[in-house]
Amino acid sequence: MHREPTTQLYVDENGNLRAYRVNAVRLVFPGVADDTDERRLDGLLPLDDVAEDVLDEYGIDLLELLTWPGKAQQEYFLIGHSSQSRSDSRIEHPEESESESDTADDADEATTDPQTTLQAATDGEDDADSGDATAGSSDGEPDQPVSDGRDGDRDTRAERIKAIVDDHYGDKIGTEICTVDLGPIGKIPVPTSRLLQPANLAITSPKVSWTSATAELVHDLNDERIAYLHQSLLEPAGSSAPHDHLVTSRLAPFGTGHGIVTEDDLTQHVETDNDYRISDYVPGPSEDNWGLPIEKHKRYANKKTTHPSKLEQYDEMFLRDGPVEALAAGAPEFRAMLGGRVHNDDRYEELFGAYGRIPIEKSELKHFFTALPAYFDVSSFGQLTTIDEPDFSTEQLGSHAPGTRQSYGTDHSGDSIPLSDSSDEESDRHKELVIERIKFLLRHGHQIIAVDQDVIEVDLSDPDPTESQYLSGESRPDIVSKKDGEILFHEIEVENDSKPAALLTNLARGVYHDHPVHVITESQSEAQGKLWSDPPTAKDGPVSMAFKDTDETGTILYNQQKNVSTEACWYLLPRDLSESTWRLLPTDTVQLVGKDGSILAEGDAEQPVESYEFHTPRVRKDGSDWVLESASGEELRRRRTKDAAASGYTFVWKPLIPTQFEYLANTTVEFQSENGFTIFEKPPLWEQPQQSASIRYEDAAKAFVECTCLAPSDFVTIS
């Protein structure tokens, strides 16, 4: 399958530059969408831990941060690149669908499309640069990571970056996946300064300077209403390197009175002491290409000696990358910025003794990966006549809440829910069905005893059932009614197909209190799903089979929406797992099973799961930090929050051990119909022997489920 690279750079048929970043993760600050001043953020948002966690992800070996002053907020975009493909691949029709691209690829048709690739605009030729050898060589790793990380059949890099940001900041900021177009700023080449570091010198750590270079840059340029684009590219250093990362950082200011169109423009820029250069904002002995002493090299090159000058030695590079004046003005850097490339130019090191890929320690990451929230009424780009603000379009709206990729154990593998226990707040459709059910019950002579909903829009006499509690505790039926002296529980099931554990808890509660349970759904198909599959050849709905499956070893249980934690730690699955698989054995033993069948946790079915012996990663609190530990107890990382420490891992969920094999006798399933509600009848087919996998081990499964779980256990909360 053809996968488009993250960076797409080309000239369209109208001669317009297109410089796209697909699958870019945008940071959305509160108070922007609804213009609510009270929710606006103030202060810095460190992204150093986010950056490290992103680079730990498969298929991402270069992380890009782009920022510019937008129309409503300071825009920040995170893009993950990979060395597995090239960023200068020909993009013929970026707007076409993936299936159309695949067809064109498979046909391998020649094309005479008027669009022109900008291989030259992304450094001219393939990156033949050797890299800043002393500072940057990463044990033979590719000098230029580019874009196309893969994970199975889908490129999930953006989703994973988004999840990491959500883990670190929760609902403090929002995230969404976008396509960014830098083409509007690329109409005229703009002088671009690149941060350079002299050999054997280091940037002052943020712990010493008490500043962040990116935050200072954003603050000062916004204060002066300067339009600009700032880029930082982060790579991991090699395992034997004395430093942790390599960073490339650029700044292109717009509307400051200079652009490179003619040779005179180039000369004027080189001879002028220009403002808004990137080294002005980085503490310590830092430089940039705008300050390169190119005159002495020009004089030396013009001397007709028997020894070739440095420039004469680099004659081939001169032809490829342009004159040294262009290097000092940053023309190649502007092109590389548009292309999302590191672009090592050997002349920085060979001629000027400085590095463009700067080695840094973890403690210095905050200089380059920090977000300073800012809000605007007018865009700084609005005053410019020759360029426009970069554009972006949202491809996938994000949630302001942290999420998990773990389901409850059903076949709905794509379901995701908050890491914390579910909220009591129900959907509007759920509330409406509660009201319709109450009206139906009243028409049929029921007395409404209690309703687990604040507003029911039904005129009922005192006492108010919304203020009455038939059961103590937080877990209560949606409706409790009474007719002919019998108490009935009514459970409203809306948008809940992938939550059998929640339904089973409600059914177990009814059995425990010896009250019939009516399960209410919106449609007949949903009602059927509570009982069996389609066609009805097996009892595999939660009402008829209170566990996920059985095999030769035992019974596979459903998961509760509850993390396993103790006072000391929270347990996590190994990184290659996203689903807790619990198995109940005939020996009354419960096991957490790994991919290869290994036992990750084990304990007595009658004991709380927190008391089990776990052989899994975990997070624990240590002072003000949260520490991620391996299964053997090795410290892997420290973060500011629990979710940030656990980022990339899935929390272990508790198993739900059912109180009985099935809940058919005590349960009635109904669905909404024209006349109110209709009972869904159980089929006579169930009286016949079944041969499916779920029924084949029914006798054995039923025996040890019922022997083990006749009484309510710690796993099922029954009130």
C-alpha positions as CSV (number, residue, x, y, z in Angstrom):
1,M,0.0,0.0,0.0
2,H,1.3,3.5,-0.9
3,R,1.8,5.7,2.1
4,E,2.3,9.4,1.4
5,P,5.3,10.9,3.3
6,T,4.7,13.4,6.0
7,T,6.4,16.2,3.9
8,Q,5.0,17.0,0.5
9,L,6.9,19.7,-1.5
10,Y,6.2,20.5,-5.1
11,V,5.2,23.3,-7.6
12,D,1.6,22.9,-8.8
13,E,0.4,23.4,-12.4
14,N,-0.2,27.1,-11.7
15,G,3.4,27.6,-10.6
16,N,2.4,27.9,-6.9
17,L,4.7,26.4,-4.2
18,R,3.0,23.7,-2.1
19,A,4.8,22.8,1.1
20,Y,2.6,20.4,3.1
21,R,3.0,18.6,6.4
22,V,0.4,15.9,6.6
23,N,-0.5,14.3,9.9
24,A,0.7,17.3,12.0
25,V,-0.6,17.4,15.6
26,R,-1.8,20.9,16.5
27,L,-1.9,22.2,20.1
28,V,-5.2,24.0,20.8
29,F,-5.2,26.3,23.7
30,P,-8.4,26.7,25.8
31,G,-10.4,29.9,25.3
32,V,-9.6,30.0,21.5
33,A,-12.7,28.3,20.0
34,D,-15.2,30.0,22.3
35,D,-13.1,33.2,22.9
36,T,-13.4,32.6,26.7
37,D,-10.8,34.8,28.4
38,E,-11.3,33.1,31.8
39,R,-9.9,29.8,30.5
40,R,-6.9,31.2,28.7
41,L,-3.6,29.7,29.7
42,D,-0.8,31.7,31.2
43,G,2.8,30.4,31.6
44,L,5.0,27.9,29.8
45,L,4.1,24.4,28.7
46,P,7.3,22.3,28.7
47,L,7.3,19.8,25.8
48,D,10.7,18.3,26.6
49,D,9.2,15.1,28.1
50,V,6.7,14.9,25.2
51,A,9.6,15.1,22.7
52,E,11.5,12.3,24.4
53,D,8.5,10.1,24.6
54,V,7.7,10.7,20.9
55,L,11.2,9.7,19.8
56,D,10.8,6.5,21.8
57,E,7.9,5.6,19.4
58,Y,8.4,3.1,16.6
59,G,8.8,4.7,13.2
60,I,9.7,8.2,14.5
61,D,13.3,9.3,14.5
62,L,13.0,13.0,13.8
63,L,10.5,15.3,15.6
64,E,9.7,18.7,14.2
65,L,8.1,21.6,16.0
66,L,6.8,24.5,13.9
67,T,5.4,27.6,15.5
68,W,4.1,31.0,14.2
69,P,1.7,33.7,15.3
70,G,-1.7,32.7,14.0
71,K,-5.0,34.5,13.7
72,A,-6.3,33.6,17.2
73,Q,-3.5,31.9,19.0
74,Q,0.2,31.1,18.8
75,E,0.2,28.0,16.5
76,Y,2.3,25.0,17.5
77,F,2.5,21.8,15.4
78,L,4.4,18.6,16.2
79,I,5.3,16.3,13.2
80,G,6.9,12.9,13.4
81,H,9.3,11.9,10.6
82,S,10.9,8.6,9.8
83,S,14.1,7.6,7.9
84,Q,12.2,4.7,6.2
85,S,11.3,6.8,3.1
86,R,12.3,9.9,1.3
87,S,10.6,13.3,1.8
88,D,11.4,14.5,-1.7
89,S,9.3,11.8,-3.4
90,R,7.3,12.9,-6.3
91,I,3.8,13.9,-5.3
92,E,1.6,14.0,-8.4
93,H,-1.9,14.5,-7.0
94,P,-1.8,15.1,-3.2
95,E,-5.5,15.7,-3.2
96,E,-6.5,12.3,-4.6
97,S,-7.8,9.5,-2.5
98,E,-5.5,6.8,-1.2
99,S,-7.2,4.2,-3.4
100,E,-6.6,6.3,-6.5
101,S,-2.9,6.8,-5.5
102,D,-2.6,3.0,-5.1
103,T,-4.1,2.4,-8.5
104,A,-1.7,4.9,-10.1
105,D,1.2,3.4,-8.3
106,D,0.3,-0.2,-9.3
107,A,-0.1,0.8,-12.9
108,D,3.3,2.5,-12.8
109,E,2.2,4.8,-15.5
110,A,4.5,7.5,-16.9
111,T,3.3,11.0,-16.4
112,T,3.9,14.4,-18.0
113,D,2.1,16.2,-15.3
114,P,3.1,19.9,-15.3
115,Q,3.8,19.8,-11.5
116,T,7.5,19.9,-10.7
117,T,9.2,18.2,-7.8
118,L,11.4,20.4,-5.7
119,Q,14.3,18.1,-5.2
120,A,16.5,21.1,-5.7
121,A,14.5,23.1,-3.2
122,T,15.0,20.5,-0.5
123,D,18.8,20.7,-0.9
124,G,19.4,20.1,-4.5
125,E,20.5,16.5,-4.6
126,D,20.3,13.5,-2.3
127,D,21.9,14.5,1.0
128,A,25.4,13.7,0.4
129,D,26.5,15.7,3.3
130,S,28.6,13.8,5.7
131,G,27.0,15.6,8.6
132,D,28.7,17.6,11.3
133,A,30.9,14.6,12.0
134,T,32.2,15.5,15.4
135,A,28.9,16.8,16.8
136,G,26.4,14.8,14.9
137,S,27.3,11.4,13.7
138,S,24.9,9.0,15.3
139,D,26.7,5.7,15.1
140,G,26.2,5.4,11.4
141,E,22.5,6.2,11.6
142,P,21.0,8.1,8.6
143,D,22.0,11.7,8.5
144,Q,18.6,12.9,7.3
145,P,15.5,11.2,8.8
146,V,12.6,11.8,6.5
147,S,9.0,10.9,6.6
148,D,7.0,7.6,6.4
149,G,6.8,5.7,9.7
150,R,4.7,2.7,9.4
151,D,2.7,0.6,11.9
152,G,0.9,-2.2,10.3
153,D,-1.4,-1.1,7.5
154,R,-1.9,2.4,8.8
155,D,0.4,5.3,9.6
156,T,-0.4,5.9,13.2
157,R,2.4,8.4,14.1
158,A,0.1,11.4,14.4
159,E,-2.4,9.4,16.6
160,R,0.5,8.3,18.8
161,I,1.9,11.8,19.1
162,K,-1.5,13.1,19.9
163,A,-2.0,10.5,22.6
164,I,1.4,11.3,24.2
165,V,0.4,15.0,24.4
166,D,-3.0,14.1,25.9
167,D,-1.2,11.8,28.4
168,H,1.1,14.7,29.5
169,Y,-1.5,17.5,29.6
170,G,-4.9,15.9,29.7
171,D,-7.7,18.4,29.3
172,K,-5.4,21.4,29.9
173,I,-4.9,21.7,26.2
174,G,-6.6,20.2,23.2
175,T,-5.0,18.4,20.2
176,E,-6.1,17.8,16.7
177,I,-4.6,16.2,13.6
178,C,-4.1,18.7,10.7
179,T,-2.5,19.2,7.3
180,V,-0.3,22.2,7.3
181,D,0.6,24.2,4.1
182,L,3.7,26.4,4.3
183,G,3.3,27.3,0.6
184,P,1.9,30.8,1.4
185,I,5.2,31.9,2.9
186,G,7.4,30.5,0.2
187,K,6.6,32.9,-2.6
188,I,9.9,34.8,-2.1
189,P,13.1,33.3,-0.5
190,V,13.5,34.9,2.9
191,P,16.8,35.2,4.9
192,T,16.7,32.5,7.5
193,S,19.0,32.2,10.5
194,R,20.1,28.8,11.7
195,L,21.6,28.3,15.1
196,L,25.2,27.3,15.1
197,Q,27.4,26.0,17.9
198,P,31.1,26.5,18.1
199,A,33.2,23.4,18.8
200,N,33.7,22.4,22.4
201,L,31.2,25.0,23.7
202,A,27.7,24.3,25.0
203,I,24.5,26.2,25.3
204,T,23.7,27.5,28.8
205,S,21.2,25.1,30.5
206,P,17.7,26.4,31.2
207,K,18.3,25.5,34.9
208,V,21.0,28.2,34.9
209,S,19.6,30.8,32.5
210,W,16.0,30.4,33.9
211,T,14.8,31.0,30.3
212,S,13.6,29.0,27.3
213,A,15.0,30.1,24.0
214,T,11.8,29.3,22.1
215,A,9.7,31.1,24.7
216,E,11.9,34.2,24.7
217,L,11.8,34.2,20.9
218,V,8.0,33.9,20.7
219,H,7.5,36.5,23.4
220,D,9.8,39.1,21.9
221,L,8.7,38.8,18.3
222,N,5.0,38.8,19.2
223,D,5.6,41.8,21.4
224,E,7.0,43.7,18.3
225,R,4.2,42.3,16.0
226,I,6.8,40.5,13.8
227,A,5.5,37.7,11.6
228,Y,7.8,34.7,11.6
229,L,8.2,30.9,11.3
230,H,10.3,29.1,13.8
231,Q,11.4,25.4,13.4
232,S,13.2,23.0,15.7
233,L,14.1,19.5,14.5
234,L,15.1,16.9,17.1
235,E,17.0,13.6,16.5
236,P,18.2,11.0,19.0
237,A,22.0,10.8,19.4
238,G,23.8,7.5,18.9
239,S,24.1,5.2,21.8
240,S,27.8,5.8,22.1
241,A,27.5,9.6,21.8
242,P,28.4,11.7,24.9
243,H,25.2,13.7,24.4
244,D,21.5,12.8,24.3
245,H,20.1,14.6,21.2
246,L,20.9,16.6,18.1
247,V,18.9,19.7,17.4
248,T,18.5,21.9,14.4
249,S,16.8,25.3,15.0
250,R,15.8,28.0,12.4
251,L,14.1,31.3,12.4
252,A,12.6,33.1,9.3
253,P,11.3,36.6,10.1
254,F,9.0,38.2,7.6
255,G,8.3,41.9,6.8
256,T,11.6,43.1,8.3
257,G,12.7,44.9,5.1
258,H,14.7,42.2,3.4
259,G,14.0,39.3,1.0
260,I,16.4,37.6,-1.4
261,V,15.3,38.2,-5.0
262,T,18.4,39.6,-6.7
263,E,22.2,39.4,-6.1
264,D,22.0,42.9,-4.7
265,D,19.5,41.7,-2.1
266,L,21.9,39.0,-1.1
267,T,24.8,41.4,-0.9
268,Q,22.8,43.9,1.1
269,H,21.7,41.3,3.6
270,V,25.3,40.0,4.1
271,E,26.7,43.5,4.7
272,T,23.9,44.5,7.1
273,D,23.8,43.9,10.9
274,N,20.3,42.3,10.8
275,D,17.9,42.0,13.7
276,Y,15.7,39.0,14.7
277,R,18.5,36.4,14.4
278,I,18.0,33.2,16.2
279,S,21.2,33.3,18.3
280,D,19.9,36.5,20.0
281,Y,17.4,34.3,22.0
282,V,19.7,31.4,23.0
283,P,21.8,32.0,26.1
284,G,25.5,31.0,26.1
285,P,28.1,31.0,23.4
286,S,25.9,30.5,20.4
287,E,26.1,31.8,16.8
288,D,24.1,31.7,13.6
289,N,24.8,31.8,9.9
290,W,24.0,35.5,9.7
291,G,27.1,36.3,11.6
292,L,29.6,34.2,9.6
293,P,32.9,35.9,8.7
294,I,32.6,35.2,5.0
295,E,34.8,38.2,3.9
296,K,38.0,36.5,4.9
297,H,37.2,33.4,3.0
298,K,36.4,35.5,-0.1
299,R,39.8,37.2,0.1
300,Y,41.6,34.0,0.7
301,A,39.9,32.4,-2.3
302,N,40.8,35.3,-4.5
303,K,44.5,34.9,-3.8
304,K,46.1,33.1,-6.6
305,T,48.3,30.8,-4.7
306,T,49.6,27.3,-5.4
307,H,47.4,26.0,-2.6
308,P,43.7,25.8,-3.2
309,S,41.5,27.7,-0.8
310,K,38.7,26.2,1.2
311,L,36.2,27.5,-1.2
312,E,38.2,26.0,-4.2
313,Q,38.3,22.7,-2.3
314,Y,34.5,22.9,-2.0
315,D,34.0,24.0,-5.6
316,E,31.5,21.1,-6.2
317,M,29.6,22.1,-3.2
318,F,29.7,25.7,-4.3
319,L,28.0,24.8,-7.5
320,R,25.4,22.7,-5.8
321,D,24.5,24.9,-2.8
322,G,25.3,28.3,-4.1
323,P,27.8,30.9,-3.1
324,V,29.0,31.3,0.5
325,E,27.0,34.5,0.7
326,A,23.8,32.5,0.2
327,L,24.9,30.2,3.1
328,A,25.3,33.3,5.3
329,A,21.9,34.7,4.3
330,G,20.2,31.4,4.8
331,A,18.7,30.7,1.4
332,P,19.4,27.0,1.7
333,E,18.0,27.0,5.2
334,F,14.8,28.6,4.0
335,R,14.4,25.8,1.4
336,A,15.2,23.1,4.0
337,M,12.7,24.6,6.4
338,L,9.9,24.3,3.9
339,G,11.0,20.8,3.2
340,G,11.2,19.7,6.8
341,R,14.8,18.7,6.5
342,V,17.9,19.0,8.7
343,H,20.2,19.8,5.7
344,N,23.7,19.6,6.9
345,D,26.0,21.9,5.0
346,D,29.7,20.8,5.5
347,R,30.8,24.4,5.1
348,Y,29.6,25.3,8.5
349,E,32.2,23.0,10.0
350,E,34.9,23.2,7.4
351,L,35.0,26.9,6.9
352,F,33.7,28.3,10.2
353,G,34.3,25.6,12.8
354,A,30.7,25.5,13.9
355,Y,28.0,22.8,13.9
356,G,24.4,23.1,12.6
357,R,23.3,19.9,14.2
358,I,23.8,20.9,17.8
359,P,24.5,18.2,20.4
360,I,22.5,18.8,23.6
361,E,21.7,17.1,26.9
362,K,18.2,16.3,28.1
363,S,18.3,19.3,30.4
364,E,18.7,21.6,27.4
365,L,15.6,20.3,25.6
366,K,13.4,23.0,27.1
367,H,15.2,25.7,25.1
368,F,13.8,24.2,21.9
369,F,10.6,22.3,23.0
370,T,8.5,24.6,25.1
371,A,5.2,26.2,24.2
372,L,4.3,29.7,25.3
373,P,0.5,30.2,24.9
374,A,-0.4,33.5,23.3
375,Y,-3.7,34.8,22.0
376,F,-4.3,37.3,19.2
377,D,-7.1,39.5,17.8
378,V,-5.2,40.2,14.6
379,S,-2.7,38.1,12.7
380,S,0.9,39.6,12.4
381,F,0.9,38.3,8.8
382,G,-2.0,40.6,7.9
383,Q,0.2,43.6,7.4
384,L,2.4,41.9,4.8
385,T,1.9,42.2,1.1
386,T,4.2,39.6,-0.4
387,I,3.4,36.6,1.7
388,D,0.5,35.1,3.6
389,E,0.2,33.2,6.9
390,P,0.7,29.4,6.7
391,D,-2.5,27.6,6.3
392,F,-3.8,24.4,7.9
393,S,-6.9,22.2,7.7
394,T,-8.2,19.9,10.4
395,E,-8.3,16.2,9.5
396,Q,-9.3,14.8,12.9
397,L,-10.7,16.6,15.8
398,G,-9.2,15.7,19.2
399,S,-10.5,15.2,22.7
400,H,-9.6,17.4,25.6
401,A,-9.5,14.2,27.8
402,P,-6.8,11.6,28.1
403,G,-7.6,8.3,26.4
404,T,-6.7,4.7,26.2
405,R,-6.7,2.3,23.3
406,Q,-8.0,-0.6,25.5
407,S,-11.5,-1.9,25.0
408,Y,-13.6,-3.9,27.5
409,G,-12.7,-7.2,25.8
410,T,-15.3,-7.3,23.0
411,D,-14.6,-7.4,19.3
412,H,-14.9,-3.6,19.2
413,S,-11.1,-3.1,19.3
414,G,-11.3,0.6,18.2
415,D,-13.3,1.7,21.2
416,S,-11.5,4.0,23.6
417,I,-12.5,5.5,26.9
418,P,-11.0,7.7,29.6
419,L,-8.3,6.1,31.7
420,S,-10.2,7.0,34.9
421,D,-13.5,5.5,35.9
422,S,-16.4,6.5,33.8
423,S,-18.4,9.6,34.5
424,D,-21.9,9.5,35.9
425,E,-22.9,11.9,33.2
426,E,-25.0,10.1,30.5
427,S,-25.7,11.1,26.9
428,D,-28.7,13.0,25.8
429,R,-30.0,9.9,24.0
430,H,-29.7,7.9,27.2
431,K,-31.6,10.6,29.1
432,E,-34.4,10.7,26.5
433,L,-34.8,6.9,26.6
434,V,-35.1,7.1,30.4
435,I,-37.9,9.6,30.1
436,E,-39.7,7.5,27.5
437,R,-39.4,4.4,29.7
438,I,-40.8,6.2,32.7
439,K,-43.8,7.4,30.7
440,F,-44.4,3.8,29.5
441,L,-44.2,2.4,33.0
442,L,-46.7,5.0,34.3
443,R,-49.1,4.1,31.5
444,H,-48.9,0.4,32.6
445,G,-49.5,1.1,36.3
446,H,-46.0,1.2,37.7
447,Q,-45.0,3.3,40.6
448,I,-41.6,5.0,40.0
449,I,-39.5,4.5,43.2
450,A,-36.2,6.0,42.1
451,V,-34.5,7.4,39.0
452,D,-30.7,7.8,38.7
453,Q,-31.1,11.1,36.6
454,D,-31.4,14.7,37.7
455,V,-34.1,15.8,35.3
456,I,-36.9,13.5,33.9
457,E,-39.4,16.1,32.6
458,V,-42.3,14.0,33.9
459,D,-44.8,15.3,36.5
460,L,-44.7,12.9,39.4
461,S,-46.1,13.3,42.9
462,D,-44.0,13.4,46.0
463,P,-41.6,12.0,46.8
464,D,-39.4,13.1,43.9
465,P,-37.9,9.8,42.5
466,T,-34.8,11.7,41.3
467,E,-34.0,12.5,44.9
468,S,-34.8,9.0,46.2
469,Q,-32.3,6.2,46.5
470,Y,-33.5,2.6,46.6
471,L,-30.0,1.4,47.0
472,S,-27.1,2.9,48.9
473,G,-23.8,3.6,47.2
474,E,-22.8,5.1,43.9
475,S,-23.9,2.2,41.6
476,R,-27.7,2.3,41.1
477,P,-30.2,1.2,38.5
478,D,-31.4,3.8,36.0
479,I,-35.0,3.3,37.1
480,V,-36.6,1.4,40.0
481,S,-40.3,0.7,39.7
482,K,-42.9,-1.2,41.6
483,K,-46.0,-3.0,40.3
484,D,-48.3,-5.5,42.1
485,G,-45.9,-5.5,45.0
486,E,-42.8,-6.5,42.9
487,I,-39.7,-4.3,42.6
488,L,-38.1,-4.1,39.2
489,F,-34.8,-2.7,38.0
490,H,-34.6,-1.0,34.6
491,E,-31.2,-0.6,32.9
492,I,-31.1,1.7,29.8
493,E,-28.5,0.6,27.3
494,V,-27.6,3.3,24.7
495,E,-24.3,3.5,22.8
496,N,-23.1,0.7,25.1
497,D,-22.4,-2.2,22.8
498,S,-18.8,-2.4,23.7
499,K,-19.3,-2.3,27.5
500,P,-20.5,-5.8,28.5
501,A,-18.7,-5.4,31.9
502,A,-21.0,-2.5,32.9
503,L,-24.1,-4.4,31.9
504,L,-23.0,-7.6,33.7
505,T,-22.4,-5.5,36.8
506,N,-26.0,-4.3,36.6
507,L,-27.3,-7.8,36.0
508,A,-25.4,-9.2,39.0
509,R,-26.8,-6.4,41.1
510,G,-30.3,-7.5,40.3
511,V,-29.6,-11.1,41.1
512,Y,-27.9,-10.1,44.4
513,H,-31.0,-8.1,45.5
514,D,-33.4,-10.7,44.0
515,H,-35.1,-8.2,41.7
516,P,-35.9,-8.8,38.0
517,V,-33.9,-6.7,35.6
518,H,-35.3,-5.2,32.3
519,V,-32.6,-4.2,29.8
520,I,-33.9,-1.4,27.5
521,T,-32.4,-0.7,24.1
522,E,-33.3,1.7,21.3
523,S,-33.6,-0.9,18.5
524,Q,-34.4,-4.6,17.9
525,S,-30.8,-5.2,16.7
526,E,-29.4,-3.8,19.8
527,A,-31.7,-5.9,21.9
528,Q,-30.5,-9.0,20.0
529,G,-26.9,-8.1,20.6
530,K,-27.5,-8.3,24.4
531,L,-28.5,-12.0,23.9
532,W,-26.7,-13.6,21.0
533,S,-24.8,-13.1,17.7
534,D,-26.3,-13.0,14.3
535,P,-27.1,-15.6,13.2
536,P,-28.1,-17.0,16.6
537,T,-25.9,-20.1,16.6
538,A,-24.2,-19.3,20.0
539,K,-25.0,-17.8,23.3
540,D,-22.4,-15.1,23.2
541,G,-24.3,-12.0,24.3
542,P,-23.5,-10.8,27.8
543,V,-26.9,-11.8,29.1
544,S,-26.6,-15.4,27.9
545,M,-22.8,-15.8,28.4
546,A,-21.2,-13.7,31.1
547,F,-17.7,-14.0,29.8
548,K,-15.8,-13.3,26.6
549,D,-14.8,-16.8,25.5
550,T,-13.4,-20.1,26.6
551,D,-10.5,-22.2,25.4
552,E,-8.9,-25.5,26.4
553,T,-7.3,-23.8,29.4
554,G,-10.0,-21.7,30.9
555,T,-12.5,-18.9,30.5
556,I,-11.5,-15.5,29.1
557,L,-13.1,-12.8,31.1
558,Y,-14.4,-9.3,30.3
559,N,-12.6,-6.3,31.6
560,Q,-13.9,-3.7,34.0
561,Q,-13.3,0.0,33.4
562,K,-11.1,0.1,36.5
563,N,-7.3,0.3,36.6
564,V,-5.4,-2.0,39.0
565,S,-3.5,0.0,41.5
566,T,-2.3,-0.1,45.1
567,E,-1.1,2.6,47.5
568,A,2.4,2.0,46.1
569,C,1.9,1.8,42.3
570,W,-0.3,1.5,39.2
571,Y,0.2,-1.6,37.0
572,L,0.8,-1.4,33.3
573,L,0.8,-3.8,30.4
574,P,4.0,-4.5,28.5
575,R,4.5,-2.0,25.7
576,D,3.5,-4.4,23.0
577,L,0.1,-5.0,24.5
578,S,-2.9,-2.8,24.4
579,E,-5.5,-5.2,25.9
580,S,-5.8,-6.9,29.3
581,T,-6.5,-10.6,28.8
582,W,-7.6,-12.3,32.0
583,R,-8.2,-16.0,32.2
584,L,-10.1,-17.9,34.9
585,L,-8.9,-21.5,35.5
586,P,-10.9,-24.5,37.0
587,T,-8.4,-24.3,40.0
588,D,-10.0,-20.9,41.0
589,T,-7.0,-19.1,39.8
590,V,-7.1,-15.9,37.7
591,Q,-4.2,-15.1,35.3
592,L,-3.2,-12.1,33.3
593,V,-1.9,-13.5,30.0
594,G,0.7,-12.1,27.6
595,K,0.9,-12.4,23.9
596,D,3.1,-15.5,24.0
597,G,1.0,-17.1,26.7
598,S,3.3,-15.9,29.5
599,I,1.8,-15.2,32.9
600,L,2.0,-11.5,33.7
601,A,0.0,-11.7,37.0
602,E,-1.7,-14.5,39.0
603,G,-3.9,-14.8,42.0
604,D,-6.8,-16.5,43.8
605,A,-10.2,-15.7,42.2
606,E,-11.7,-15.0,45.6
607,Q,-9.0,-12.4,46.5
608,P,-8.8,-8.8,45.4
609,V,-6.8,-8.4,42.1
610,E,-4.6,-5.8,43.8
611,S,-3.2,-8.7,46.0
612,Y,-2.0,-10.7,42.9
613,E,1.7,-11.0,42.1
614,F,2.4,-8.9,39.0
615,H,5.3,-9.2,36.6
616,T,4.5,-6.1,34.6
617,P,5.8,-2.5,34.3
618,R,4.3,0.0,36.8
619,V,4.3,3.7,37.7
620,R,4.8,5.0,41.2
621,K,5.0,8.3,43.0
622,D,8.4,9.5,44.2
623,G,8.2,12.9,45.7
624,S,6.9,15.3,43.1
625,D,7.7,12.9,40.2
626,W,6.1,9.9,38.8
627,V,8.5,7.1,37.9
628,L,8.0,4.4,35.3
629,E,9.6,1.1,36.2
630,S,10.1,-2.1,34.2
631,A,8.8,-5.4,35.4
632,S,12.2,-6.0,37.1
633,G,12.1,-2.7,38.9
634,E,14.5,-0.8,36.7
635,E,13.7,3.0,36.5
636,L,12.9,3.9,32.9
637,R,11.9,7.5,33.2
638,R,10.6,10.3,35.4
639,R,7.7,12.6,34.5
640,R,5.6,15.3,36.1
641,T,2.3,13.3,36.0
642,K,1.2,9.7,36.2
643,D,-0.2,9.6,32.7
644,A,2.9,11.2,31.3
645,A,5.1,8.6,33.0
646,A,2.9,5.9,31.6
647,S,2.7,7.4,28.1
648,G,2.9,4.7,25.5
649,Y,1.8,2.0,27.9
650,T,-1.7,0.8,28.7
651,F,-3.0,0.5,32.3
652,V,-4.0,-2.9,33.4
653,W,-7.8,-3.2,33.9
654,K,-9.5,-5.4,36.4
655,P,-11.2,-8.5,35.3
656,L,-14.9,-9.0,35.8
657,I,-15.6,-12.4,37.4
658,P,-19.3,-13.0,36.9
659,T,-21.5,-14.1,39.8
660,Q,-23.1,-16.8,37.6
661,F,-22.7,-18.4,34.2
662,E,-25.7,-16.6,32.6
663,Y,-28.4,-14.1,33.6
664,L,-31.2,-15.3,31.4
665,A,-33.7,-16.3,34.1
666,N,-33.7,-13.0,35.8
667,T,-33.5,-10.7,32.7
668,T,-35.9,-9.4,30.2
669,V,-34.6,-7.5,27.1
670,E,-36.9,-4.9,25.5
671,F,-36.5,-2.5,22.6
672,Q,-38.3,0.7,21.8
673,S,-41.1,0.4,19.3
674,E,-44.1,2.3,18.0
675,N,-46.3,1.1,20.8
676,G,-43.8,1.8,23.5
677,F,-41.5,-1.2,24.2
678,T,-41.5,-4.7,22.9
679,I,-40.0,-7.8,24.7
680,F,-37.4,-9.5,22.7
681,E,-38.2,-13.3,22.9
682,K,-35.5,-15.9,23.4
683,P,-35.3,-18.4,20.4
684,P,-36.3,-22.1,20.7
685,L,-33.0,-22.8,19.0
686,W,-31.3,-22.5,22.3
687,E,-33.0,-25.8,23.4
688,Q,-30.8,-27.6,20.8
689,P,-27.2,-28.7,21.5
690,Q,-24.7,-26.2,20.2
691,Q,-21.3,-26.9,18.7
692,S,-19.7,-23.4,18.7
693,A,-16.5,-22.6,20.6
694,S,-18.4,-20.7,23.2
695,I,-20.8,-23.6,23.9
696,R,-18.3,-26.5,23.5
697,Y,-16.8,-25.9,26.9
698,E,-20.0,-24.7,28.5
699,D,-20.3,-27.5,31.1
700,A,-16.7,-27.1,32.3
701,A,-16.9,-23.4,32.3
702,K,-20.2,-23.3,34.0
703,A,-18.9,-25.7,36.7
704,F,-15.9,-23.6,37.8
705,V,-17.6,-20.2,37.3
706,E,-20.5,-21.2,39.5
707,C,-18.3,-22.9,42.1
708,T,-16.0,-19.9,42.3
709,C,-18.4,-17.0,42.1
710,L,-21.7,-17.8,43.7
711,A,-21.3,-14.9,46.1
712,P,-20.5,-11.3,45.1
713,S,-16.8,-10.9,44.7
714,D,-14.5,-7.9,44.9
715,F,-14.5,-7.7,41.2
716,V,-18.2,-6.9,40.8
717,T,-19.4,-3.9,42.7
718,I,-23.0,-4.6,43.8
719,S,-24.9,-2.1,45.8
